[in-house]
Every structure is written in structure tokens, then in C-alpha cells.
Amino acid sequence: MSIMNKTQNVKKQFSNDKNLAMRINFYKKYTTNKYSFSDWLFDKYKFKENMSILELGCGDGIHWKDRIDKLPNGCKLILSDFSEGMLNLVKERYSRFENVSFEKIDIQSIPFEDDSFDMIIANHMLFHVPDLNKALLEVKRVLKKGGYFYSATDGNGGMRPFLHEAIKQFNPESKAFTEQLPFNLQNGKEILERYFSIVERFDYENVLAITKTEDLMEWLKSTTSISGFSEENLADLYKYFENIRIKDKSINIPRETGLFISIK
């Protein structure tokens, strides 16, 4: 089992929204693509009237801010997560909407009948699932024929090799950020085609231009339970990245992320 989908690591990482919110704010602050990832995603979604929509692993649900009331007439949305802490947050944010409900759901055992949903969303969470085959069989089961499954994920390039090479400067034996994501941009299409009739990949082009080294250190610390990163080299890493920032005016890191759209 990967460090990314080991249950105790995932529970620790997402027991509340502290780590997730920190990383979301970090990406927003330093992205160089003015077309935000959230806007890009929602422009890809094919909403229609009277749809039944399920999001699995919704996290803190902040991506739905100012969007729920723009759903077409008759749409019903279920926001779900494995974490009680995350669900409490989305309930606070969106319980006023009559067309939204909330469920604690493990994607490996979705508590709905066959052919229940027109659209299912599972963004940046499939690489955390212990049994991906079981999870995708469940998604396929509850998705209607012709329904859409949206699954955003990261690639194994971009930030991961960049950070690993930096950490190796001070800890040559470190394996941090070397483990391949179980579900990634490189293998996602092949995996999804085992379950869905049509699968398309869309890449979101982006580079992070980080102008405050302390923020990068906080981002690194937020990943310790799922990256294999140890905080023992933080001081050395700070000096290393700070020198880059001073020399280049920013620490420029490519971000490899994208979306798969699958149709049953």
C-alpha cells in the first residue's frame, strides 16, 4: 500500500481542513495561471436541469462557494466526505440550500442504488483510496448510463521531482516525493478505461511563482503524513530556497495537474 492511500495517513491528513485549506490558499496565492483551477474545473462540468449530482471527497467544499445557486433548475447535489470534520464544515457553509444534502461516504462502499446519479465528482482524492478497483466499480454502479464521472488528479512530474531534488541536497537517502501517485495523470486514462466507455484527459497548465519562502516551508510541513518528508532538514531547505528566491525574484515550480472526464 502507498503512503498516499494508507488509511491512517489519510485520516491524519484530513481530520480537519487545516492542511487542505493551507494548500488551497498557497496555490491561489502563487499560481501564475489567471484562469483559476476552480473556474477551469467548473467550466468543464456539463450541468443540465434536474441532474442528480454526487461529490465524493468534497473536502471543505470551498470550491462550491457562489456556485450552488447557479446550478440549473431541479439539480440536487450531495456533498460527501470520509471525514466528519470536513462534513461539519460543508454543512455550516451550505445547509441553507434546499437542493444540497450531506453524507459521510467511503467511496469503496457508496450507500445508493444502482444508476442513481447523472454526475459524480471525485477530485484529487482517488490517489488516497486503498482499493481503487472497488471504488471505481462502486462509482460505475451508481452512475447512470451516459452519466459523467469527473476526476481531477496530479501528475508525477511538476512539484514532486522538483522538491525531491531539493531535499536530496541535504538528505541524499530521502525518498520524499518519490513515490508514484497510485492514480495520476500518467496512468489515469488507462485505469479509467477499464470501467468507462469514454475517457478524456485535460491538462491544466500552471507554474507557481513563490515570493515568500516561509510559505513554501509551511506547505512542506503540511504534507508530512502523505509525502515521506521529514522536518529535520527545514532550516537547510529554507536557506536553499531563499537563495533561489533572492536570485530569481521567485521560486518557480511547475504544477502538473489535470482532469479526466469519463462517460459510462
C-alpha positions as CSV (number, residue, x, y, z in Angstrom):
1,M,0.0,0.0,0.0
2,S,1.2,3.5,-0.9
3,I,1.9,6.1,1.8
4,M,-0.7,8.2,-0.1
5,N,-3.6,5.8,0.4
6,K,-2.7,4.3,3.8
7,T,-5.8,4.8,5.8
8,Q,-4.3,6.2,9.0
9,N,-2.2,8.7,7.0
10,V,-5.2,9.9,5.1
11,K,-7.3,10.2,8.3
12,K,-4.5,12.2,10.0
13,Q,-4.1,14.5,7.0
14,F,-7.8,15.3,6.6
15,S,-9.2,15.1,10.1
16,N,-9.9,18.8,9.7
17,D,-9.4,21.3,7.0
18,K,-6.2,22.9,8.3
19,N,-3.8,21.2,5.9
20,L,-6.2,21.3,2.9
21,A,-7.1,25.0,3.4
22,M,-3.4,25.9,3.8
23,R,-2.5,24.2,0.5
24,I,-5.5,25.6,-1.4
25,N,-4.6,29.2,-0.2
26,F,-1.0,28.5,-1.1
27,Y,-1.9,27.5,-4.7
28,K,-4.3,30.5,-5.1
29,K,-1.6,32.9,-3.8
30,Y,1.2,31.8,-6.1
31,T,-0.5,30.5,-9.3
32,T,0.6,32.2,-12.5
33,N,-2.4,31.0,-14.5
34,K,-5.0,33.7,-14.1
35,Y,-7.7,31.2,-15.1
36,S,-8.2,29.7,-11.7
37,F,-8.2,25.9,-11.4
38,S,-11.7,26.0,-9.7
39,D,-13.1,28.1,-12.6
40,W,-11.4,25.8,-15.1
41,L,-13.0,22.7,-13.5
42,F,-16.5,24.2,-13.3
43,D,-16.3,25.2,-16.9
44,K,-15.6,21.6,-17.8
45,Y,-18.7,20.3,-15.9
46,K,-21.7,19.7,-18.1
47,F,-24.6,20.7,-15.8
48,K,-28.2,20.2,-17.0
49,E,-31.6,20.7,-15.5
50,N,-32.9,18.0,-13.0
51,M,-29.5,16.3,-12.5
52,S,-28.6,14.2,-9.5
53,I,-25.0,15.1,-8.6
54,L,-22.7,13.4,-6.1
55,E,-19.4,14.7,-5.0
56,L,-17.1,12.2,-3.2
57,G,-14.3,13.6,-1.1
58,C,-15.7,17.2,-1.2
59,G,-13.2,18.4,1.5
60,D,-14.2,21.8,2.9
61,G,-16.4,22.4,-0.1
62,I,-15.0,25.9,-0.7
63,H,-14.9,25.3,-4.5
64,W,-18.8,25.4,-4.4
65,K,-18.8,29.0,-3.0
66,D,-21.1,31.2,-5.1
67,R,-21.8,28.3,-7.4
68,I,-24.6,26.3,-5.9
69,D,-27.3,28.9,-6.6
70,K,-26.1,28.9,-10.3
71,L,-26.9,25.2,-10.8
72,P,-29.7,24.6,-13.4
73,N,-33.2,24.2,-12.2
74,G,-34.1,20.9,-10.5
75,C,-30.5,19.9,-9.7
76,K,-29.9,18.1,-6.5
77,L,-26.3,18.0,-5.0
78,I,-25.0,15.6,-2.4
79,L,-21.7,16.7,-0.8
80,S,-19.9,13.8,0.8
81,D,-16.6,13.1,2.5
82,F,-15.0,10.3,4.6
83,S,-14.1,12.9,7.3
84,E,-16.6,14.1,9.9
85,G,-14.6,17.3,10.3
86,M,-14.9,18.1,6.6
87,L,-18.6,17.4,6.6
88,N,-19.3,19.7,9.5
89,L,-17.6,22.5,7.6
90,V,-19.6,22.0,4.4
91,K,-22.8,21.7,6.5
92,E,-22.0,25.1,8.0
93,R,-21.4,26.6,4.6
94,Y,-24.3,25.2,2.6
95,S,-27.1,23.8,4.8
96,R,-29.2,26.8,3.8
97,F,-29.6,25.4,0.3
98,E,-32.6,23.2,-0.1
99,N,-31.1,21.3,-3.0
100,V,-28.0,20.3,-1.1
101,S,-27.6,17.3,1.3
102,F,-24.7,15.9,3.1
103,E,-23.4,12.3,3.6
104,K,-20.5,10.6,5.2
105,I,-19.4,8.2,2.4
106,D,-16.5,5.9,1.8
107,I,-16.1,5.7,-2.0
108,Q,-15.4,2.0,-1.6
109,S,-18.9,1.4,-0.4
110,I,-21.4,4.0,-1.8
111,P,-24.8,3.7,0.0
112,F,-27.0,4.3,-3.0
113,E,-28.8,2.1,-5.5
114,D,-27.6,1.3,-9.0
115,D,-28.0,4.1,-11.6
116,S,-28.7,6.8,-9.1
117,F,-26.6,9.8,-10.4
118,D,-26.2,11.7,-13.6
119,M,-22.9,13.2,-12.5
120,I,-20.2,12.1,-10.0
121,I,-17.2,14.2,-9.0
122,A,-14.1,12.8,-7.2
123,N,-11.3,15.4,-7.4
124,H,-7.8,14.9,-6.0
125,M,-8.9,12.0,-3.9
126,L,-8.6,8.8,-5.9
127,F,-4.9,8.6,-5.1
128,H,-5.9,8.3,-1.4
129,V,-8.2,5.3,-1.9
130,P,-6.9,2.0,-0.5
131,D,-8.8,-0.2,-3.0
132,L,-9.2,1.8,-6.2
133,N,-10.7,-1.1,-8.1
134,K,-13.5,-1.4,-5.6
135,A,-14.0,2.3,-5.5
136,L,-14.4,2.7,-9.3
137,L,-16.7,-0.3,-9.5
138,E,-18.9,1.5,-7.0
139,V,-18.8,4.7,-9.0
140,K,-19.7,2.9,-12.1
141,R,-22.5,1.1,-10.3
142,V,-24.3,4.2,-9.0
143,L,-23.7,6.3,-12.2
144,K,-26.5,6.3,-14.7
145,K,-25.8,5.1,-18.3
146,G,-24.4,8.0,-20.2
147,G,-23.6,9.8,-16.9
148,Y,-20.4,11.7,-16.3
149,F,-17.6,11.0,-13.9
150,Y,-15.1,13.8,-13.2
151,S,-11.8,13.0,-11.5
152,A,-9.1,15.6,-11.2
153,T,-5.6,14.5,-10.1
154,D,-1.9,15.4,-10.1
155,G,0.9,14.0,-12.2
156,N,4.1,12.5,-11.1
157,G,6.1,15.4,-12.6
158,G,5.9,19.1,-11.6
159,M,6.3,19.8,-7.8
160,R,7.2,16.2,-6.8
161,P,10.6,15.8,-8.6
162,F,11.4,19.4,-8.0
163,L,11.0,19.1,-4.2
164,H,12.7,15.7,-4.1
165,E,15.8,17.0,-5.8
166,A,16.0,19.9,-3.4
167,I,15.6,17.7,-0.3
168,K,18.4,15.3,-1.7
169,Q,20.8,18.2,-1.5
170,F,20.8,17.7,2.3
171,N,19.5,14.2,2.7
172,P,20.7,12.0,-0.2
173,E,18.9,9.0,1.2
174,S,15.5,10.7,1.3
175,K,12.6,9.1,-0.5
176,A,10.3,12.1,0.0
177,F,8.1,12.9,-3.0
178,T,9.4,9.9,-5.0
179,E,6.5,7.5,-4.5
180,Q,4.3,7.4,-7.6
181,L,0.7,8.6,-7.0
182,P,-1.5,5.5,-7.3
183,F,-3.8,7.4,-9.6
184,N,-2.2,10.1,-11.6
185,L,-2.2,11.9,-14.9
186,Q,0.1,9.4,-16.5
187,N,-1.9,6.2,-15.6
188,G,-5.4,7.6,-15.0
189,K,-6.7,7.1,-18.5
190,E,-5.6,3.5,-18.7
191,I,-7.2,2.8,-15.3
192,L,-10.5,4.6,-16.0
193,E,-10.9,2.9,-19.4
194,R,-11.4,-0.4,-17.6
195,Y,-14.7,0.9,-16.2
196,F,-16.0,3.6,-18.6
197,S,-16.7,3.6,-22.3
198,I,-15.2,7.1,-23.0
199,V,-12.3,8.7,-21.1
200,E,-10.7,12.1,-22.0
201,R,-7.8,13.8,-20.3
202,F,-7.5,17.6,-19.9
203,D,-4.3,19.3,-18.6
204,Y,-4.3,22.5,-16.6
205,E,-1.1,24.4,-17.4
206,N,0.4,26.2,-14.4
207,V,3.6,27.3,-12.7
208,L,3.8,28.5,-9.1
209,A,5.9,31.6,-8.6
210,I,6.6,31.7,-4.8
211,T,7.8,35.0,-3.4
212,K,7.8,34.2,0.3
213,T,10.0,31.2,1.2
214,E,8.2,30.8,4.6
215,D,5.0,29.9,2.7
216,L,6.8,27.1,0.9
217,M,8.1,25.7,4.2
218,E,4.6,25.7,5.6
219,W,3.3,23.9,2.6
220,L,6.1,21.2,3.0
221,K,5.2,20.8,6.7
222,S,1.5,20.2,5.8
223,T,2.5,17.2,3.7
224,T,4.5,15.2,6.2
225,S,1.9,12.4,6.7
226,I,1.5,11.7,3.0
227,S,4.8,12.6,1.4
228,G,7.5,10.9,3.4
229,F,9.0,14.3,4.1
230,S,10.8,14.8,7.4
231,E,11.1,18.3,9.0
232,E,14.7,17.7,10.1
233,N,16.1,19.5,7.0
234,L,13.8,22.5,7.2
235,A,16.5,25.0,8.1
236,D,18.8,23.9,5.3
237,L,15.9,23.9,2.8
238,Y,14.9,27.3,3.8
239,K,18.3,28.7,3.1
240,Y,18.4,26.8,-0.2
241,F,15.1,28.1,-1.4
242,E,15.7,31.6,-0.1
243,N,18.8,31.8,-2.2
244,I,16.8,30.9,-5.2
245,R,14.1,33.4,-4.4
246,I,16.7,36.2,-4.0
247,K,18.5,35.3,-7.2
248,D,15.4,34.8,-9.4
249,K,12.9,37.0,-7.5
250,S,10.7,34.0,-7.0
251,I,10.8,30.2,-6.6
252,N,9.3,28.9,-9.8
253,I,7.8,25.4,-9.5
254,P,5.8,23.7,-12.3
255,R,2.5,22.2,-11.2
256,E,1.3,19.2,-13.1
257,T,-2.5,18.7,-12.6
258,G,-5.5,18.0,-14.8
259,L,-8.9,16.3,-15.2
260,F,-10.3,13.1,-16.5
261,I,-13.8,13.1,-17.9
262,S,-15.3,9.6,-18.1
263,I,-18.7,8.6,-19.5
264,K,-20.4,5.3,-18.6
